[in-house]
Amino acid sequence: MTSLKQKTSQTMKPATAAKKLGIYLDAAPAGFREGMVSREELNTLQADPPQWLQELRKNGPHPRPVVAAKLGVSISGLARGGVTEALTTEQIEAIKAENPLWLQHERANQVDVRKETVRIKEKHEKEAAAKAAKAG
């Protein structure tokens, strides 16, 4: 006896879909927040975003990872700067224009972290190359 498997669509919680779309869940329409989102629906939203999604991406409110990226700092840096909630694009631009001391400090930290990451990567590459040369 053979069984026919029906292909079931992979679904995710709205919070997961919002994270993948880079939007703040609480600002999404009720229809999006209240049900499961299939992989196909997510792909459609990414490929051809409806007006509400375009507006959220453009004007916010934005989730903390997006706020951090727009300000050029880490999520931890946001917290250290006292930013704990979703912000609109307008609020983000106001912080950039004000350029408070905490933002300057956190941006400098990000530069240092990126430099260190590159240094470590290069060190590991050199070690791997030396090991390969020794083995070969």
N, C-alpha and C positions, 0 to 999 in steps of 0.2 A: 504494500500500500504506500503510495507516495503522497506526501502532504504538500500542498501549495502554500508557500509563505507569501503573505501579502506584505508589500513593502510599507512599513509605517514611517511616517514622517517624524524626524527628530524635532522635539519641541524644547523650549526653554522658558524659564520664568521671565516675566517682563523686566525684572531687575538685571538679569543677565543680558537680555537683548539691548536694554538701554546702555549698559556698559559697552557692549560691542559697537553700538551706534554713536557713542560718545556724547550722550545726552543725560540730563538730569531727570530721573524717572518721575519725580513729583510734578514736573512741568509738562509731562506728556499728556495727551488726551486720555480720558477715562477708559475708552475702548482699548487702548494700548496697555494701560496699567492693570486692567482687570482680567486679562485672559492669558493663556499660554501663547507663545509666538513660535511658529514653525520655522525651520531652517529656510524653507522656500519664501516665507513672508519676510524674514530678515534679509535674504538676498535681494528681494524686490525692493525693500525699503532702502537698501544700500545703493542699488543700481539706479532706481528712479524714485528719489525721496519725495514724498508728498509735501504740500505747502507747510504744514505744521512742523515737519521735521526740518525743512530748510530754515524756517524762522527760528526754531530752537538752536540750531547749529550756528546761525548768524548772530542772534541777539541774546541767547541764553534764556534763563539762567543756566550756567554751565556747571557740570560736576567738578569736584576738586582736581582730578587729574588734568582736565582741560584748562582750568584756571591756572594751575601750576605751570603747565606748558606755555600758556599765553604770557605769563609773567616771567618765564625763564628761570623758575626755581623748582625745588622738589616739593612734594606734598608735605613732607616734614617741615620744610622751610615755611610753607604757608601757615602751618599750625604755630610755629615759633613766632611768626609775624602776627598772629591773632586772627587769621582768616580761617574760619571753620565752616562756613556755609557756602552754598552755591552763589556765584556772582553772575551778573549780567555783563555783556560786552561793555556796556557803558561804565559800569563800576570798575571793571578791569582797566579800561582806558584811563579812568580817573586816578587809579592807583599808579599807573605808569607815569602819568603826567606829574603827579605829586612826588614820585620817586622817593618814598620815605627811606630812612636809614636802614630799616630792617630789610627792605627789598634790595638795596645796594649790597648789603652784607650777604644775603642769601644768593644773589646772582654771582658774587665773587666766590662763594662756596661751591656753586655749581661748576664754575670754571675750573677750580682746583680739583674737584672730583673727576671731571672729564679728563684733565691732564693726567691724573693718577691712573685712571682706567686705561688710557692709551699707553702709559709707561709700563704698566703691568702686562698688558697684552703684548707689547714689543719684547719684554723680558721673556715671557713664556714662549714666544715665537723663536727667539734666539736660542733658548734652552732646548726646544724641540729640534731645531736645525742642528745644533751641536750634537745632540743625542743621535740623530739620524746619520750624521756624518761619521760619528764614532762607530755606529753599528754597521754602516755600509762600507 
